[in-house]
Amino acid sequence: MLGGTFDPVHLGHLRSAVELREALDLDCVHMVPAAMPPLRGEPSVSAADRLALLRLGIGDTPGLVADPRELERDGPSYTADTLASLRRELGAEARLIMALGHDAFLRLADWHEPERLFALAHVVVVDRPDHQAALPEKLVELLEGREVEERAALMARPAGQLLRLRLPSRMAISATEVRRRLSAGRSVRYLLPEAVEAHLLSRGLYRRG
């Protein structure tokens, strides 16, 4: 599971999903747009538009799936509830992984039911080489005894471990900057898949006024 607002989906999101699948030899990466992220502001466009853009961005890429389950639930998009839903579908023995970026990882102890996340899945952190700051004390306590160093150790159990992973591309694309450029009428070429760019421009999404 790779969650996010995908507001809008960009090449950094999609390339990370592809590289996660390759690095961990995953069957599938569920890209799950959040409806109401509890720790973030309201997305800039509707859930239906973000899902449509994600589907266009993924296209026919093998192993990537636009998963609308959080958009189909009422209330805040708690990741623990999403993982529980996936766990029910995949069974108790499936290796279930929640992948997240470093910035989100630093706030993991403040998420809804953080201990439950590890009961349901492994956590894989896409590390950033420019982030070497000490972890918050609550996060250190949450992670105690959970960290492993390699994929084999992660896959030895269905859930409960943490792995830090550096992906080859680490594309520094910001959805915030994409929205700023669109709002100002500036080019977003090569930041988004062509199909995503064409669709949002034709719909006037993210344009000021």
VEXDREN-2710 file (C-alpha; in Angstrom, 1 decimal):
% VEXDREN-2710
k/r/px/py/pz
1/MET/0.0/0.0/0.0
2/LEU/1.3/3.4/-1.0
3/GLY/-1.1/6.1/0.2
4/GLY/-1.3/9.8/-0.3
5/THR/-3.5/12.6/-1.4
6/PHE/-2.1/12.4/-5.0
7/ASP/-3.0/16.0/-5.4
8/PRO/-2.2/15.6/-8.3
9/VAL/-0.3/12.4/-8.9
10/HIS/3.1/13.1/-10.5
11/LEU/6.0/11.2/-11.9
12/GLY/7.7/11.0/-8.5
13/HIS/4.8/9.1/-7.0
14/LEU/4.6/6.7/-9.9
15/ARG/8.3/6.1/-10.2
16/SER/8.5/5.4/-6.5
17/ALA/5.7/2.9/-6.8
18/VAL/7.5/1.1/-9.7
19/GLU/10.9/1.1/-7.8
20/LEU/9.2/-0.2/-4.6
21/ARG/7.7/-3.1/-6.5
22/GLU/11.1/-3.9/-8.0
23/ALA/13.2/-3.5/-4.9
24/LEU/10.9/-5.6/-2.7
25/ASP/9.7/-8.0/-5.4
26/LEU/6.1/-7.2/-4.7
27/ASP/3.1/-8.7/-6.4
28/CYS/1.2/-5.5/-6.5
29/VAL/1.4/-1.9/-5.2
30/HIS/-2.0/-0.4/-4.2
31/MET/-1.9/3.3/-4.7
32/VAL/-4.6/4.6/-2.3
33/PRO/-5.8/8.2/-2.5
34/ALA/-6.9/9.6/0.8
35/ALA/-10.3/11.1/1.1
36/MET/-9.9/13.2/4.3
37/PRO/-6.3/13.0/5.5
38/PRO/-6.4/13.5/9.3
39/LEU/-3.0/15.2/9.5
40/ARG/-3.1/17.3/6.3
41/GLY/-5.2/20.0/4.7
42/GLU/-8.2/19.5/2.4
43/PRO/-7.1/18.3/-1.1
44/SER/-7.3/20.9/-3.8
45/VAL/-9.7/19.0/-6.1
46/SER/-12.4/16.5/-5.7
47/ALA/-11.8/12.8/-4.8
48/ALA/-13.2/11.8/-8.1
49/ASP/-10.8/14.0/-10.0
50/ARG/-7.8/12.8/-8.0
51/LEU/-8.8/9.2/-8.6
52/ALA/-9.3/9.8/-12.4
53/LEU/-5.9/11.4/-12.6
54/LEU/-4.3/8.5/-10.7
55/ARG/-5.8/6.0/-13.1
56/LEU/-4.6/8.0/-16.1
57/GLY/-1.1/8.2/-14.6
58/ILE/-0.9/4.5/-13.9
59/GLY/-2.3/3.5/-17.3
60/ASP/-1.2/0.0/-18.1
61/THR/1.8/-0.1/-15.8
62/PRO/2.2/-3.7/-14.6
63/GLY/1.6/-4.2/-10.8
64/LEU/0.3/-0.8/-10.0
65/VAL/-3.4/-0.4/-9.0
66/ALA/-5.4/2.7/-8.3
67/ASP/-7.3/1.6/-5.2
68/PRO/-10.4/3.7/-4.3
69/ARG/-11.2/2.1/-1.0
70/GLU/-10.6/5.2/1.2
71/LEU/-12.7/7.3/-1.1
72/GLU/-15.5/4.9/-0.7
73/ARG/-15.5/5.1/3.1
74/ASP/-17.1/7.8/5.3
75/GLY/-15.0/9.8/7.7
76/PRO/-11.3/10.4/8.0
77/SER/-8.9/8.2/6.0
78/TYR/-7.3/6.2/8.8
79/THR/-4.5/4.0/7.4
80/ALA/-5.1/1.4/10.0
81/ASP/-8.6/0.9/8.7
82/THR/-7.3/0.6/5.1
83/LEU/-4.7/-2.0/6.2
84/ALA/-7.4/-3.9/8.0
85/SER/-9.5/-4.0/4.8
86/LEU/-6.5/-5.2/2.8
87/ARG/-5.7/-7.8/5.4
88/ARG/-9.2/-9.2/5.3
89/GLU/-9.0/-9.5/1.5
90/LEU/-5.5/-11.0/1.4
91/GLY/-5.6/-13.3/4.4
92/ALA/-3.6/-13.6/7.6
93/GLU/-0.4/-15.0/6.0
94/ALA/0.1/-12.5/3.2
95/ARG/3.1/-10.1/3.4
96/LEU/1.4/-6.8/3.6
97/ILE/3.5/-3.6/3.4
98/MET/2.7/0.0/4.0
99/ALA/5.2/2.3/2.3
100/LEU/5.6/6.0/3.2
101/GLY/8.0/8.8/2.7
102/HIS/10.4/10.1/5.3
103/ASP/8.4/13.2/6.2
104/ALA/5.3/11.1/7.0
105/PHE/7.4/8.6/8.8
106/LEU/8.6/11.2/11.3
107/ARG/5.0/11.7/12.4
108/LEU/4.0/8.0/12.5
109/ALA/3.7/7.9/16.3
110/ASP/1.0/10.6/16.0
111/TRP/-1.1/8.6/13.6
112/HIS/-4.4/7.0/14.6
113/GLU/-3.7/3.7/16.3
114/PRO/0.0/3.5/15.4
115/GLU/0.6/0.1/17.1
116/ARG/-2.2/-1.4/15.1
117/LEU/-0.4/-0.5/11.9
118/PHE/2.4/-2.9/12.8
119/ALA/-0.1/-5.6/13.9
120/LEU/-1.5/-5.4/10.3
121/ALA/1.5/-4.8/8.1
122/HIS/5.2/-4.1/7.8
123/VAL/6.3/-0.4/7.4
124/VAL/8.8/0.5/4.7
125/VAL/10.2/4.0/4.8
126/VAL/11.5/5.5/1.6
127/ASP/14.5/7.3/3.1
128/ARG/15.9/10.6/1.9
129/PRO/19.7/11.0/2.1
130/ASP/19.4/14.6/3.2
131/HIS/17.3/13.7/6.3
132/GLN/19.6/12.6/9.2
133/ALA/17.9/14.3/12.1
134/ALA/17.2/12.3/15.3
135/LEU/13.8/10.7/15.5
136/PRO/11.1/11.9/17.9
137/GLU/11.2/10.0/21.3
138/LYS/7.6/8.7/20.7
139/LEU/8.7/7.3/17.4
140/VAL/11.8/5.6/18.8
141/GLU/9.6/3.9/21.4
142/LEU/7.1/2.7/18.7
143/LEU/9.9/1.3/16.6
144/GLU/11.8/-0.5/19.4
145/GLY/12.8/-4.0/18.2
146/ARG/11.0/-3.7/14.9
147/GLU/13.7/-2.5/12.5
148/VAL/15.3/-5.0/10.0
149/GLU/18.1/-4.4/7.5
150/GLU/17.1/-6.4/4.5
151/ARG/14.1/-7.6/2.5
152/ALA/14.5/-11.3/3.5
153/ALA/14.0/-10.5/7.2
154/LEU/11.0/-8.4/6.3
155/MET/9.3/-11.1/4.3
156/ALA/9.9/-13.8/7.0
157/ARG/6.7/-12.6/8.7
158/PRO/3.4/-11.2/7.5
159/ALA/3.6/-8.0/9.5
160/GLY/5.3/-6.1/12.4
161/GLN/8.7/-5.0/11.0
162/LEU/10.2/-1.8/9.7
163/LEU/12.7/-1.5/6.8
164/ARG/14.3/1.7/5.5
165/LEU/14.8/1.7/1.8
166/ARG/16.6/4.1/-0.6
167/LEU/15.2/4.0/-4.1
168/PRO/17.4/4.7/-7.1
169/SER/15.6/7.7/-8.6
170/ARG/14.5/9.7/-5.6
171/MET/12.7/12.2/-7.9
172/ALA/12.4/15.5/-6.1
173/ILE/9.0/16.5/-7.5
174/SER/6.6/18.3/-5.1
175/ALA/2.8/18.2/-5.6
176/THR/2.7/21.6/-3.9
177/GLU/5.0/23.1/-6.6
178/VAL/3.0/21.4/-9.3
179/ARG/-0.2/23.0/-8.0
180/ARG/1.6/26.4/-7.7
181/ARG/2.7/26.2/-11.4
182/LEU/-0.8/25.1/-12.5
183/SER/-2.4/27.9/-10.6
184/ALA/0.0/30.4/-12.2
185/GLY/-0.5/29.0/-15.7
186/ARG/3.1/27.8/-15.9
187/SER/4.3/24.6/-17.6
188/VAL/4.3/21.3/-15.7
189/ARG/5.7/19.3/-18.7
190/TYR/7.9/16.4/-17.6
191/LEU/6.6/16.7/-14.0
192/LEU/3.4/14.7/-14.7
193/PRO/2.5/11.9/-17.1
194/GLU/1.3/13.3/-20.4
195/ALA/-2.2/11.8/-19.9
196/VAL/-2.5/13.4/-16.5
197/GLU/-1.3/16.8/-17.8
198/ALA/-3.7/16.7/-20.7
199/HIS/-6.7/15.8/-18.5
200/LEU/-6.2/18.4/-15.8
201/LEU/-5.5/21.1/-18.3
202/SER/-8.6/20.3/-20.3
203/ARG/-10.7/20.3/-17.1
204/GLY/-9.1/23.5/-15.8
205/LEU/-8.1/21.7/-12.6
206/TYR/-5.9/23.6/-10.1
207/ARG/-6.2/26.9/-12.1
208/ARG/-6.7/30.0/-9.9
209/GLY/-10.3/31.3/-10.1
END
